[in-house]
Amino acid sequence: MGSRTATKSQIVEKLDLKPHPEGGFYSETFRDSSVILSKSHLPPQYKVDRPVSTCIYFLLPSGSVSHLHRIPCAETWHFYLGEPLTVVELDDKDGSVKLTCLGPDPLAENQVIQYTVPPNIWFGAFPTKDIEVSSDGKAVKGATRDSEEHFSLVGCTCLLKKKCKWMDSAYLFMNGDIYKDLHLPAFIFAGCFVSVALFLSLLLTFQHLRSYTNPPEQKWIVAVIFMVPVYATESILSLWNAKLSLACDILRNCYEAFALYAFGSYLIACLGGELQVLNLLEDEADKQINEPLLEGKNNDPSSSEQKTFRNFILRPCVLGKDLFAIIKFGLVQYMILKTLCALLAFVLELCGVYGDGEFKWYYGYPYITIVLNFSQMWALYCLVQFYNVTHRKLEPIKPLAKFISFKAIVFATWWQGVGIVLLCTFRVLPKEGKFQTGLQDFMICIEMAIAAIAHIFVFSAKPYRHYFVPASHYGEVTTHQETKAMINIEEGDKDKPALLEKKETEVKAPGTNIKESVQDIVVGGGQKVVKDVVLTINQAIEPVHEGMTKIQETFHQISVSDETKDETEVKVEEHEQNITTEHEV
């Protein structure tokens, strides 16, 4: 089989070859897509994800060369057709050069039909007959030949070594077909748990809507309970289709922040509202401040006010109404930051610089994670301090169980996600986007069923079924039936007739109608959220405004001082001139 049997153009057309960046022509014939290796689990030389193996046709015509290049994996060359081809290898460590000739005759001297180039070696190729290499290493270019008749056709196969530490058997197992094999069973299994979670949570929500006798508390209870169906629905959708994971994660994060705010509002409502909480905190502060001095320690109120942050950490009871302002700010700031960061993550993902799960400085993920981590920890710590101060007053609602059931969801979703990312970063788990999000969604689906069962007990609607509601606050007094009757009343020896009127009244408690209950939750709760968000933003802007005002005042004082100084200097100069003139006269 020689080059005369076919021309270069015929082979290029037959094999659908395209120009190769390093020179010559090529076409890919095989790519093992069953095992795609992430660049994070490969040596640093790999800049992109790679399949475990690839094969190409490579044609090099006379007059062309394959320029020097190197790749991080071994590449095996197979001779197929045409004239001999020489592979050049350059070792950049010692500068040595190696020439290997591939050709059709395995019996010829210094000619092989197959050769493997080691990884990370600079190598190229040229038609053997185009360049003559003397025994002393000098290369002389030969006469120009017709490229249609003189060419070499070879095959190149890249295969990553299975025994390297980045591709052990466990990794291949986890990154092979394991996701595809387990996806459907995992989806069905998670779907069963989601069904349980949705049924129990919606049932509990319906019970609260039917027994909606205490709106200040129940509107926030429903918001907390609804966290389960929101999480469960978004997680099962994300598990079903990985392309929806980012959108679902954004919605889940936004609702998590709102649920944390709702839980804090529920505790405030259980204490009788914001005014009652302020009075309670002031009373607690007075008790703490008026206690006898112990061991000569200074407990002066003025010193307590000067160390607000220290007292918030060590002695929150002495802060009084300031404690409520700090706690409310802590809850609302998390709701605002969580929402803004979720939208920012979406924008960064569209721009390709979010890098979900990548702890690298040029991605937005690590910075957003740090901000949210601090914000969430601060919000949760505010709730803990609020519980420490008010837990005696909250004993009738058994607050500890509610704290645990709620915080378990928040911690499980957030820290569980961070933990999965860290395990993937340190290569304990495969760092595949689908695997990370799939594992997180699968675990949340199971956890939501457990949370729904817990909510049945800790947020039960039974206490509200026979809850007394003052008509002056929430209900309407209506007269249903009026009965009149004549009776005789004895007065001394005579019977005196009298008219007896009997009226049946009904106190209509709000929320017994589901539509009215939902309306109160959406409208009333929404107005409260907007009010608190505006208040928190104003509190955050106020120090900035005061700082800018002080800066402006400082600049104004400096400018006034400079003007006064200039006027003084002018007056001094005029006085000196007058004195000089008098002396001259």
DRENPAKE-921736 format. One record per residue (C-alpha): x, y, z; residue number from 1. Coordinates in steps of 0.05 Angstrom, whole numbers. Layout:
% DRENPAKE-921736
((X,Y,Z),NUM)
...
% end
This chain:
% DRENPAKE-921736
((0,0,0),1)
((35,64,-23),2)
((20,138,-30),3)
((6,129,-105),4)
((-60,92,-90),5)
((-92,157,-65),6)
((-78,231,-63),7)
((-78,277,-4),8)
((-142,312,-26),9)
((-179,246,-34),10)
((-160,223,36),11)
((-177,291,66),12)
((-246,288,34),13)
((-258,214,51),14)
((-239,220,124),15)
((-268,291,132),16)
((-202,319,157),17)
((-196,391,181),18)
((-134,435,188),19)
((-97,421,253),20)
((-73,480,296),21)
((-3,452,300),22)
((0,436,225),23)
((-28,382,179),24)
((-100,355,179),25)
((-140,315,229),26)
((-208,289,250),27)
((-230,260,316),28)
((-255,188,311),29)
((-269,171,383),30)
((-281,206,450),31)
((-296,165,511),32)
((-353,206,540),33)
((-372,152,590),34)
((-317,177,637),35)
((-305,252,638),36)
((-250,273,685),37)
((-256,341,719),38)
((-196,387,714),39)
((-198,395,790),40)
((-182,321,798),41)
((-127,320,747),42)
((-55,344,751),43)
((-46,420,746),44)
((-25,414,673),45)
((-96,399,653),46)
((-134,464,642),47)
((-200,434,619),48)
((-242,373,635),49)
((-219,312,595),50)
((-248,246,573),51)
((-207,186,593),52)
((-186,174,521),53)
((-190,203,450),54)
((-168,180,380),55)
((-155,221,316),56)
((-132,212,244),57)
((-73,256,229),58)
((-46,271,159),59)
((19,309,148),60)
((34,327,75),61)
((103,341,48),62)
((125,413,60),63)
((87,416,126),64)
((108,402,198),65)
((73,389,263),66)
((99,446,307),67)
((128,432,376),68)
((76,426,430),69)
((65,384,492),70)
((5,353,527),71)
((-2,326,598),72)
((-19,255,577),73)
((17,202,536),74)
((1,199,462),75)
((9,137,419),76)
((22,144,344),77)
((1,89,295),78)
((26,89,223),79)
((-29,77,171),80)
((-11,101,101),81)
((40,139,58),82)
((113,156,70),83)
((153,151,135),84)
((143,205,187),85)
((193,228,240),86)
((172,246,310),87)
((217,297,344),88)
((221,299,421),89)
((256,355,459),90)
((271,346,533),91)
((271,416,564),92)
((308,391,625),93)
((373,370,592),94)
((362,396,521),95)
((368,327,489),96)
((333,312,423),97)
((304,245,403),98)
((282,226,332),99)
((235,167,320),100)
((215,145,250),101)
((146,115,238),102)
((137,78,172),103)
((102,21,136),104)
((160,-29,143),105)
((169,-58,214),106)
((231,-96,189),107)
((267,-34,165),108)
((324,-6,207),109)
((306,52,253),110)
((232,48,234),111)
((171,29,276),112)
((97,25,261),113)
((76,48,330),114)
((107,95,381),115)
((84,128,447),116)
((106,199,465),117)
((112,208,541),118)
((70,262,575),119)
((95,333,585),120)
((149,326,531),121)
((157,378,476),122)
((146,341,410),123)
((130,352,337),124)
((135,315,271),125)
((157,323,199),126)
((158,279,136),127)
((222,239,140),128)
((242,250,67),129)
((232,326,72),130)
((293,335,118),131)
((359,298,117),132)
((392,290,185),133)
((467,274,185),134)
((503,232,235),135)
((529,293,271),136)
((458,319,281),137)
((455,371,226),138)
((388,377,189),139)
((385,397,116),140)
((319,412,82),141)
((309,372,18),142)
((278,392,-48),143)
((205,412,-51),144)
((158,355,-68),145)
((86,350,-89),146)
((43,347,-26),147)
((-13,312,-64),148)
((31,251,-76),149)
((76,253,-15),150)
((44,251,54),151)
((39,210,117),152)
((-27,185,149),153)
((-23,164,222),154)
((-69,155,281),155)
((-59,187,349),156)
((-90,161,414),157)
((-88,197,481),158)
((-102,156,543),159)
((-95,178,616),160)
((-59,127,660),161)
((-107,90,705),162)
((-55,81,759),163)
((-41,154,771),164)
((-62,182,838),165)
((-114,226,805),166)
((-149,166,774),167)
((-152,111,824),168)
((-206,59,820),169)
((-251,94,871),170)
((-250,158,831),171)
((-266,122,766),172)
((-323,88,801),173)
((-352,153,826),174)
((-341,191,761),175)
((-360,137,712),176)
((-432,119,701),177)
((-448,122,775),178)
((-488,188,770),179)
((-528,162,711),180)
((-539,95,745),181)
((-562,124,811),182)
((-599,185,786),183)
((-666,151,772),184)
((-668,109,836),185)
((-646,169,877),186)
((-700,212,845),187)
((-754,161,860),188)
((-730,150,931),189)
((-726,225,944),190)
((-794,235,912),191)
((-825,189,964),192)
((-797,232,1020),193)
((-819,295,985),194)
((-890,268,980),195)
((-891,256,1055),196)
((-862,325,1069),197)
((-913,360,1024),198)
((-972,322,1052),199)
((-955,334,1125),200)
((-935,407,1116),201)
((-995,426,1074),202)
((-1041,390,1123),203)
((-1011,428,1181),204)
((-1016,493,1143),205)
((-1090,479,1127),206)
((-1103,466,1201),207)
((-1074,533,1220),208)
((-1114,568,1166),209)
((-1178,536,1190),210)
((-1162,553,1263),211)
((-1135,622,1248),212)
((-1154,652,1316),213)
((-1089,687,1333),214)
((-1064,723,1271),215)
((-1003,757,1303),216)
((-973,689,1318),217)
((-1002,643,1265),218)
((-983,686,1204),219)
((-910,674,1222),220)
((-921,601,1240),221)
((-949,588,1171),222)
((-888,623,1141),223)
((-841,579,1180),224)
((-880,515,1164),225)
((-882,533,1090),226)
((-806,528,1090),227)
((-812,453,1084),228)
((-855,450,1020),229)
((-812,505,988),230)
((-747,469,1002),231)
((-775,400,983),232)
((-805,424,917),233)
((-744,462,895),234)
((-697,405,914),235)
((-736,352,877),236)
((-740,396,815),237)
((-665,409,818),238)
((-652,334,827),239)
((-697,319,768),240)
((-662,369,722),241)
((-593,395,741),242)
((-602,456,696),243)
((-654,482,745),244)
((-607,477,804),245)
((-583,550,803),246)
((-653,580,799),247)
((-678,532,853),248)
((-619,548,898),249)
((-632,623,891),250)
((-706,616,910),251)
((-689,569,967),252)
((-637,618,995),253)
((-686,676,991),254)
((-740,638,1028),255)
((-691,614,1081),256)
((-675,686,1098),257)
((-749,704,1102),258)
((-763,643,1145),259)
((-710,664,1195),260)
((-742,732,1199),261)
((-811,700,1207),262)
((-786,657,1264),263)
((-760,718,1301),264)
((-826,754,1289),265)
((-864,694,1316),266)
((-825,697,1381),267)
((-840,771,1387),268)
((-914,758,1375),269)
((-914,704,1429),270)
((-889,756,1479),271)
((-947,803,1462),272)
((-917,845,1406),273)
((-861,895,1399),274)
((-886,943,1453),275)
((-891,887,1504),276)
((-822,862,1485),277)
((-792,931,1494),278)
((-824,937,1563),279)
((-800,867,1581),280)
((-728,882,1560),281)
((-728,948,1597),282)
((-752,913,1661),283)
((-698,861,1654),284)
((-646,915,1644),285)
((-669,953,1706),286)
((-664,889,1747),287)
((-594,876,1724),288)
((-570,947,1734),289)
((-602,956,1802),290)
((-572,892,1831),291)
((-524,902,1889),292)
((-451,912,1870),293)
((-412,848,1875),294)
((-339,845,1892),295)
((-330,919,1880),296)
((-346,914,1805),297)
((-372,977,1772),298)
((-443,967,1748),299)
((-457,1040,1730),300)
((-510,1047,1675),301)
((-468,1097,1637),302)
((-411,1048,1631),303)
((-459,995,1606),304)
((-484,1041,1551),305)
((-413,1056,1530),306)
((-398,982,1520),307)
((-459,961,1480),308)
((-425,909,1436),309)
((-388,878,1495),310)
((-453,875,1535),311)
((-489,844,1475),312)
((-439,787,1476),313)
((-432,778,1551),314)
((-491,812,1585),315)
((-548,824,1536),316)
((-598,834,1592),317)
((-571,903,1610),318)
((-583,932,1541),319)
((-658,940,1548),320)
((-692,967,1485),321)
((-624,971,1450),322)
((-622,895,1451),323)
((-687,892,1411),324)
((-660,941,1359),325)
((-596,900,1351),326)
((-634,834,1345),327)
((-684,861,1295),328)
((-627,891,1253),329)
((-591,824,1255),330)
((-651,786,1229),331)
((-670,835,1174),332)
((-599,846,1149),333)
((-593,772,1135),334)
((-658,773,1096),335)
((-633,832,1054),336)
((-562,805,1043),337)
((-586,735,1027),338)
((-632,761,973),339)
((-580,809,943),340)
((-526,755,944),341)
((-573,705,910),342)
((-587,755,854),343)
((-512,772,849),344)
((-495,698,844),345)
((-545,692,786),346)
((-513,751,749),347)
((-442,724,761),348)
((-463,656,736),349)
((-490,687,672),350)
((-423,722,664),351)
((-385,657,677),352)
((-348,683,739),353)
((-389,654,796),354)
((-353,587,800),355)
((-402,548,844),356)
((-362,507,893),357)
((-295,536,871),358)
((-253,568,926),359)
((-211,610,878),360)
((-197,684,883),361)
((-221,700,812),362)
((-290,670,825),363)
((-347,704,862),364)
((-367,641,901),365)
((-317,646,959),366)
((-331,720,972),367)
((-407,710,972),368)
((-398,650,1017),369)
((-357,689,1068),370)
((-408,747,1069),371)
((-468,700,1077),372)
((-432,658,1129),373)
((-419,719,1173),374)
((-489,747,1161),375)
((-523,682,1178),376)
((-482,669,1240),377)
((-497,739,1264),378)
((-572,730,1253),379)
((-573,663,1288),380)
((-532,691,1345),381)
((-582,747,1353),382)
((-637,696,1359),383)
((-597,658,1412),384)
((-586,721,1453),385)
((-660,738,1447),386)
((-677,668,1472),387)
((-628,675,1530),388)
((-662,738,1554),389)
((-735,718,1543),390)
((-735,642,1551),391)
((-773,645,1618),392)
((-829,685,1587),393)
((-830,638,1527),394)
((-836,575,1568),395)
((-911,565,1553),396)
((-895,554,1479),397)
((-837,506,1493),398)
((-787,548,1454),399)
((-728,500,1457),400)
((-761,449,1412),401)
((-781,503,1363),402)
((-710,531,1362),403)
((-680,463,1349),404)
((-729,443,1294),405)
((-720,509,1258),406)
((-645,517,1265),407)
((-635,445,1244),408)
((-664,462,1175),409)
((-621,525,1168),410)
((-557,491,1191),411)
((-570,428,1152),412)
((-580,464,1085),413)
((-526,516,1092),414)
((-469,479,1128),415)
((-486,415,1093),416)
((-476,449,1026),417)
((-410,481,1049),418)
((-387,413,1075),419)
((-401,379,1009),420)
((-362,433,972),421)
((-303,426,1019),422)
((-302,350,1012),423)
((-302,358,937),424)
((-248,412,940),425)
((-202,365,979),426)
((-220,308,931),427)
((-255,265,982),428)
((-316,267,936),429)
((-316,278,860),430)
((-317,350,841),431)
((-372,345,789),432)
((-425,398,786),433)
((-482,348,778),434)
((-456,304,833),435)
((-449,362,883),436)
((-518,392,871),437)
((-550,324,864),438)
((-523,300,932),439)
((-545,365,966),440)
((-615,361,936),441)
((-623,288,952),442)
((-605,299,1025),443)
((-651,359,1031),444)
((-710,319,1004),445)
((-700,267,1059),446)
((-689,320,1113),447)
((-752,358,1095),448)
((-794,296,1109),449)
((-762,292,1178),450)
((-773,367,1189),451)
((-847,360,1169),452)
((-858,306,1222),453)
((-824,350,1274),454)
((-867,410,1256),455)
((-930,369,1269),456)
((-911,367,1342),457)
((-874,433,1354),458)
((-920,478,1312),459)
((-986,443,1325),460)
((-1051,479,1310),461)
((-1087,449,1371),462)
((-1073,508,1418),463)
((-1108,555,1370),464)
((-1172,515,1361),465)
((-1202,540,1426),466)
((-1162,605,1431),467)
((-1201,663,1461),468)
((-1200,724,1417),469)
((-1226,791,1445),470)
((-1279,818,1399),471)
((-1252,888,1406),472)
((-1187,865,1374),473)
((-1202,816,1319),474)
((-1275,797,1313),475)
((-1344,825,1299),476)
((-1403,823,1347),477)
((-1467,803,1311),478)
((-1537,793,1338),479)
((-1566,728,1313),480)
((-1633,721,1349),481)
((-1676,764,1395),482)
((-1729,733,1441),483)
((-1782,772,1480),484)
((-1828,744,1535),485)
((-1876,772,1587),486)
((-1865,749,1659),487)
((-1895,768,1726),488)
((-1851,795,1781),489)
((-1877,793,1853),490)
((-1872,860,1888),491)
((-1902,853,1957),492)
((-1972,826,1951),493)
((-1981,844,1877),494)
((-1955,813,1813),495)
((-1924,864,1766),496)
((-1916,846,1692),497)
((-1847,854,1660),498)
((-1818,846,1591),499)
((-1757,799,1585),500)
((-1713,806,1524),501)
((-1661,754,1505),502)
((-1609,768,1451),503)
((-1560,715,1425),504)
((-1494,745,1403),505)
((-1436,715,1365),506)
((-1364,735,1364),507)
((-1337,722,1295),508)
((-1263,706,1300),509)
((-1221,726,1240),510)
((-1187,674,1197),511)
((-1238,618,1205),512)
((-1247,629,1131),513)
((-1186,603,1093),514)
((-1189,659,1042),515)
((-1188,712,1096),516)
((-1132,676,1132),517)
((-1088,674,1070),518)
((-1104,747,1056),519)
((-1083,768,1125),520)
((-1018,728,1120),521)
((-999,757,1052),522)
((-1021,828,1063),523)
((-1008,836,1137),524)
((-942,798,1135),525)
((-919,834,1073),526)
((-932,902,1102),527)
((-893,883,1165),528)
((-834,858,1124),529)
((-831,921,1081),530)
((-835,965,1143),531)
((-778,928,1177),532)
((-735,927,1114),533)
((-742,1002,1105),534)
((-726,1013,1179),535)
((-665,970,1175),536)
((-639,1004,1112),537)
((-648,1072,1147),538)
((-610,1046,1207),539)
((-554,1023,1163),540)
((-551,1089,1124),541)
((-556,1134,1185),542)
((-483,1123,1208),543)
((-459,1136,1137),544)
((-500,1199,1134),545)
((-473,1223,1201),546)
((-402,1207,1178),547)
((-411,1246,1114),548)
((-440,1304,1154),549)
((-379,1305,1200),550)
((-332,1303,1140),551)
((-368,1362,1109),552)
((-365,1400,1174),553)
((-291,1386,1180),554)
((-278,1411,1109),555)
((-321,1472,1123),556)
((-281,1488,1187),557)
((-216,1479,1149),558)
((-239,1525,1093),559)
((-264,1578,1143),560)
((-199,1573,1181),561)
((-159,1583,1117),562)
((-201,1644,1098),563)
((-192,1674,1167),564)
((-118,1661,1163),565)
((-114,1695,1094),566)
((-152,1756,1120),567)
((-106,1761,1179),568)
((-44,1757,1134),569)
((-73,1811,1089),570)
((-86,1857,1148),571)
((-16,1846,1174),572)
((14,1862,1106),573)
((-28,1926,1101),574)
((-6,1946,1171),575)
((67,1935,1154),576)
((60,1976,1090),577)
((28,2033,1130),578)
((85,2032,1180),579)
((136,2033,1124),580)
((102,2092,1090),581)
((101,2132,1156),582)
((175,2120,1166),583)
((191,2143,1096),584)
((150,2206,1106),585)
% end
